[in-house]
């Protein structure tokens, strides 16, 4: 069974770059779509984007200019890079597996809180 | 692109049934059967309940069912139990940007 675990700094300064990593166990990074989703305090979920080795990347248009999602097959992990962060990027960030057969996010990491503050 | 529209809250008593709606447009819910629903308990990750409008993954109770009419998808929970108290999120594919849209989430209170 695939399991996901996010890691990264809990505090990022405004204008800097947020980088998070999702480590995968119980599966291969090359087989599925891998996604990042965030949830601002008290708000709904927001899809950030996903990467799939065979098809490239797809990003939320509202974040596309600042986002990079990439996968590292050798480490069996994928990462999120979000540049020029502001307080509006403060959120819990989840990594998730997107099941292309179900057309749904079927496995989620536990989430990691990131606060943007000086 | 706008998020999908869900009611902020719904409530019901144990044993009753409730329905949560999720409204979009013809470019997302109305145009494709790629609608999914998630349950999220406080401080937990979301859990997939329904995919492709009305299919349940293995391990999800048959008390959860999904449907769609026009641009609106619905999640029905029958035989409400205290543990059903959670936030429910809908999600859909949109052809406008090939993105994935989420609703704002609906808080279910079991009275």
Interface residues (C-beta under 8 A of the other chain):
Chain A: X37 X43 X44 X45 X46 X47 X58 X59 X60 X61 X62 X94 X99 X102 X103 X104 X105 X106 X108 X109 X110 X111
Chain B: X1 X3 X34 X36 X38 X44 X45 X46 X47 X48 X51 X52 X55 X57 X89 X91 X93 X97 X98 X99 X100 X101 X102 X103 X104 X105
